[in-house]
Amino acid sequence: MGSPAKKKMRVLDTEVDRLSSLPDDLIHKILSFLDAKEALRTSVLSKRWKLVWTTLPFLNFGEYQYSSYLNTCSLIDHVMKHRHRQSHIYQLSLCVSKNGPTKGLVQQFIAHAISRNLENLSLELKYKHTMSYKLSTLSSKLLKKLTLGVRLEDFASESDRWDLPALTYLHLKRPIWDGKYNVPDSCLTCLPALRTLCLDNWDFSKSSFSFSLPDLTTLRLSGCCKFPRKIWNFPALLSLELDNVVLMWSCMDISAHLQFSFPQLLNLDIRTRFSDSKVSFQISAPKLYNFRSVGIFSMRLEAPVLENANMKLQGWFGNLEWIYRKRYYLRFQDMLSQLGNAKNLTFDLESIEALSMISDNFAGKPSPFHNLKCIKLPHECSESSIPGALRSYLIGGSSAGTIVTTFPWGRNEKTLDEAIINDACARNVLEGYQTKGIEGIEILLDSYQKIQRKLVVRIIEEKYRAECKEPLQELAKKFKDLNNDYNKIVECVLDGSK
């Protein structure tokens, strides 16, 4: 009959390596969540895995802070020289630290990736470097997504231009250590297909940028300052996020509002810091559907069809005593009055407490919320705790208005663009799988379903914009790709259960 040890060996011999039986495309998708060094180590798992990494289309190189300069250069050089000659590189993420590769090796690797049909490039320099690059080195007919965390004064010159006819996403980050803030205007030119622009911590006081990108659909500005008094021309903009922006002029001047007019805008997100509480916005958005704010600021909003408004104050005041907060609460009341067309209002705990503190100011005032359907309160707050004057102001103008309390386990809703960009979601799924096993697969399936639903909503919204055909096609393709990945995962799970 044999010993127990021999029986165990026979069982192991008959077991099927289900992971190795997956197609290369799905294995590549799994390895895309790993660092390139970790992906390279999978070559020792079996003969099946020995050459899988050589055709990996997703390459992510981290900072390698604890690796020597020679080891980091050796790793990048090894990957570049031993890849399959016919394989494509669709995504390259290169984070250069103090012990990172030389400028020549970085340029050589980027050129190598571009020659392999690169579509997504992320380059960040994590230390005060002396490298200087030319924008022309990034020119590509196929590059669609570009993230740069570099000192752009060194990266660009007046005569230097890049040629990126297919680029749809551009994210420019100013390095923390860089004392110069100006973004070169040449970085925002020659981008005919650009749809999404993200700018972090840049100074526009000396910029001659015209703030005119007719085909841009998504704009995110974070930590940017000193915007000139120019008319912003973004006629196709659908989503706008302003995070801690600072004006160039004194906000005490009545005419010194930062003025926007966006005829197609659907989503607006404004966040401010307590130190920038004098920021003032004047926004006209006839199609605005979602509005979200963090903090208190002056605002004049024209949004006749506003559907959802979400107001938050959590942590905005820090440790400021209540006696000093009251005057800001009065400004918060003015903000609230600008949302009279909203159908759904959502408050966090601090915002509803702030309004309750000044509830006497609402006494006798007519409610501006004539279209209101629902007010959502945090689970720590009940309807009975809301003062009568505030309650009357909020729902007194609508016969259909109701007040509900959210569940404590409810997750914060993301903006539409955050839901569509599923990279962060996928990384969380991978971590969940590593700690929860089969439950992680369930999370993966569920996350794919949620992303698909968001994409369907976005496709429907884009369908009504006949002049914007390319984004619609891109979204439809993204939906099909997600659906294919989802079906493959389901099939693998079902095969494994058999």
Protein Blocks (a to p, Z undefined) as FASTA:
>chain_A
ZZfklmmmmmmmmpccfklmpcfklmmmmmmmpcfklmmmmmmmpmmlmmmmmmccbdcd
dfklmbcfklmmmmmmmmmmmpcfkbccfbdcddddfklccfklmmmmmmmmmmnopabd
cdddfbdcfbdcdfklmgcfkbmbdcddddfklmpcfklccddfkbcbdcddddfklmbf
bdcfklmgoilkbmbdcdehiafklpcbeoiafkbcbdcdehiahiacdddddfkbmbdc
dehiacfbdfkbmklcccdddfkbmbdcddddfklmmbccddddfkbfbdcdedjddddd
ddfkbfbdcddfehklomacfklmmmmmmmmmmmmmmmmmpmbdcddfklmmmmmmmmmm
mgopacfblmbfbdcddfkbcfklpcfklmmmmmmmpckbccddddfklccdddfklmmm
mmlmmmmmmmmmmmnommmmmmmmmmmmmmmmmmmmmmmmmmmmmklmmlmmmmmmmmmm
mmmmmmmmmmmmmmmmZZ
